[in-house]
Every structure is written in C-alpha cells, then in structure tokens.
C-alpha cells in the first residue's frame, strides 16, 4: 500500500462519512425531542431521557462497530449499515405518531427510545468502521483515529447547531426526518452498490420506501410545528365563537371570538377575580404579560377596562402568527406583542411602570425555571408601581411541592402574598398573588367562583419549601405529575 494511510476508502470520503454520520445522530436526537413532545410534554426529564438514549446508542454503536470491523470486512458492511440506518430513520415518525394516538404516554416514550436507539446505533458504528478501513500501519494509528474522531465530533456539533438554530425553526419535523432518512439511504445505497453490488441494496431501499409512505399517511398532531411547540387551534362545537389553542398536548388558551369577556378556564377566572378585586371597575391598567398564548387576558382587560395598555412577551413567533391568523389578534398602540424571552422582557421594563404583571408562561406543564426565581421576582417588584400586583399561574398536584416553593419564594420578596386554590385541595391550577400593598381579601373572595378560596396568609401552605433562586431552582423535579 505504500507508506502512510491507504485503503479501500479514501481519506476525504472517510472524513465525510465520520462527519455526516455523527451529525445525523445529533439531528435525530434533537428532532426526537420535538417529535415526542405532543404526547408526553417537553420537560427536563424528557430531555434527559432522550439524551440518555442517544448517548447509549452512540456508545453501543461505537463498541459494536469496532468489534465487527475486526470480524467482518468493513467494506462489506459500511454501505448496508448506513442504508439500514436511513431506512429506520424514515420509520421513526409514523411509528411514534401512531403509537401516540393509540397508547399511554409511557409507551410512547418506550417506542421512541427503541426507534431512536436502533438507527443511532447503526450510524454511530460508521466511524470505527471507516477508521478500520483507513488503517494501514501501526505507526499511523494515532493520527487516523484522532483525525476521524475529531471530524466526527465536529459533525456532531454542526448537526446540533443546524438543527437547533435552522432546521426546527424553518421546516416541519416530518420534513427534517424524511430528508435525513432519504440522504442516508442515498449515501448508503451508493456505497453498497460501489462496494458490494446492486443486489445488496434492494431490501434496505424497499424498507425506506415503506417508511416514507407510512410517514405521509401518519396522523399529524399539529396545525403548526414551531421551534417550541406543536400548536393547533380547535373550534368549540358547543360555542360558536369558542376557540382553544393547544400547545403540544395541553390546552393553553380559550378565547371567544365574539365575546372577549367570556372566560372558560378556571385559572383565568381567578386572574379576573384578583384583578377586579384589587382595582375599581373600568379603571385602565398598564399591564405586562409574560407569556402570550391565545392572549385571553389582554382581550378581556381591553373589553372590561377600556384604555388599558398591554405589553406581551411571547417567546414563540409562530404562536403569535397563529394568534393573528386564527384568533383575530390585532396589535396596536394598546397591545404590543414582542417576541422575546420573558426574563429578558422584564429586565427591559422601566421601573415603576406597571400596575399589573401576569405570569402565564409554560414549557409543558411547568413554568420555565428561570421565570420562577427570587431574582426574577425581585425584578418584577422593581417594574411594579407601589400599589401594583403580581399574578402567577402554576400547575401542580399531590403534595404540590413546586407550588409551595413558589409561594415561599414570593414571600421572600413581597410583604403580602396570597393563594387562590380549590377548597377541595385536589391540585391543578394555583393562582399566586403578590403585592407591596395589603390584599383586599373580601373584594377578591366575593368574585371567585364557587369552590374557590383565597388564602391570604399561606405560610402554613409553604411550610419549609425551598426558596427558588437562579442557583437552585429544581422546578421539574419538584413537580408532581398529573394523576399522582
């Protein structure tokens, strides 16, 4: 072979295969997070589990790829490896979506784990195999292994960055998966044909065609696939103007296009009771909304308190566009909607500029952790006027450890804190109230729906729960899943 590196696969092709296979694994990992979100939500636990499955697949593929490279000539297995990997990628979407329609949440994740693990393992085996093909002398082993490992790592970085910043933000998840699978099938078929002949490529290509066909007919849980959510608007068959905005598997907002004063959700009614019990009727308010959703409260307050000014911070631009397209939202001097993370939005607000701050932002069933901490609440207090009110919507169940921690965190910043809950204590939505002025308990209480109560001294409820800070805010771990 001569001095240096040689073999049946050239150096540039070997680098391209190591780079591309690693990039493909990272694209799969990130897309899988979005694929499973409509069925089991997108939480820290979900992220951790999917990352764990991907890492296990990479470790398994690397180990087995290296082992089989020493047993079977890699030039015989490399093409089919990529080809079968691409075919399995094209099966991920239909299998997960049909499972999501038919089975329980835990089964959806189990199916995702299996369908992600298989192709990711095959693709992770590519680098050790091309490394074997490039080795010709022991003197060059370190150079070859180091170079291909480096390019594989760079490929993983590129796949991660492109998926997070470009692919998910610009094209549907189904398009990403089909395109990735098709690219792998083409590359794998070409290698198989060149190294083994056309017959070896027939079965994997047929499997890929089946996967692509099933993807086309698989159920679609989304009207719009955004960078953060699977979003759709559903008409209420029992109310002509009623519309529900779903983000992933959760009902996030309900609006009546014909009557902005109609409130459907329990926590929204509690918001309204807290507001109307804190200020005289029809008094205009300067309101900051962290989290937009369907913009139910801006509509309601504009209708009931003419002249109110609203600033909304919504992180998902596609949700804002859906609001405008299907829910009739019109921005203007009295309603500004800015696409921005809520924490950054609060930071930009002028001191003593708002009467009311409404926190109604969610990632899955939890408030994003950085919107729960003492540091954020201190900034909210800065933005509020001396008689201002801060309202937060929190979802929790069972022992309500997160809700208790958030009450305790509010108490660390504000002198007056209240809690609106069901008298039955069955969990669900907790509306938390905080202010620098005493809460008007009688006025708020008489506006609450039957079965609800305002606790104006919730120290016993908070107990010894932790104060959440930027350094320590285990929100996802504190939450109790629904039904437990």
ABEGO torsion letter per residue (X at the ends): XEBEBBEABBAAAAAAAAAAAAAAAAAAAAAAAAAAAAAAEBBAAAAAAAAAAAAAAAAAAAAAAAAAAAABBAAAAAAAAAAAAAAAAAAAAAAAAAAAAABBAAAAAAAAAAAAAAAAAAAAAAAAAAAAAABABAAAAAAAAAAAAAAAAAAAAAAAAAAAAAAAAABBAAAAAAAAAAAAAAAAAAAAAAAAEAAAAAAAAAAAAAAAAAAAABBBABABBBAABBBBBBBBAABAABBBBBBEABBABBBBAABAABBABAAAAAAAAAAAAABBBGBBBBBBBBEAEAGAAAAAAAAABBGBBBBBBBABAAAAAAAAAAAGBBBBAABBBBBBBAAAAAAABBBGABABBBBBBBBEABBBAAAABAAAAAAAAAABBAABBBBBBBBBBEAGAAAAAAAAAAAAABABBBBBBBAAGAEEBBBBBBBABBBBAAAAAAABBBGBBBBABAAAAAEABBBBBAABBBAAAABBBBGX
